[in-house]
């Protein structure tokens, strides 16, 4: 009985706090919630949730935060995850207060990176964890199926671009891609950096190249993207 009475007394002390102290504690808890929400949202979209590699996400050129396609109000058109040929400003960074998005003409090497990244993520989702993929049976079919989502360039009428894919993969070996030397008859390629979170537009290079400019209002577009990606140094897709 005495033990129960003691507990009741302790509860009474906890609940019967002076009004001023209750107010202070309430303010502290509110501030903690705001701070927690701020920390959760920092670097991750308007919704404050973590990145989701299974859906398309865009990196803001100004605040360097990722935004889920489903959380963006702008009509983006066809997209796939792991694109790097675009410029995006979130509504918090855009001078107009509206989201700004522009997809650029992609180089074949960029399309290959995006294709392999999506094949790798799909494999991970299935629990297979493959890192190397067949050029003819997996990489090229992915590009062909998702052409409009990968680039602003019109779909090729002939299949001559298949050879261009081969050339791009070989040219950027040990830079963007790795090759399985044991599969000469069935060429298998993967990404030199298998961490898919590193794939992003190289905004720093775009600023240095004059395609984006830094102003008092934040980062702004300068020229059309179609001509922006002609210099390969401005198209680095892996950035840590």
PyMOL commands that set and color helices and strands:
alter all, ss='L'
color gray80, all
select helices_A, chain A and resi 2-15+19-41+69-71+108-125+135-145+147-150+161-171+196-198+203-208+225-230+232-235
alter helices_A, ss='H'
color red, helices_A
select strands_A, chain A and resi 57-59+66-68+86-89+100-103+133-134+177-179+188-191+212-215+218-221
alter strands_A, ss='S'
color yellow, strands_A
deselect
rebuild
show_as cartoon
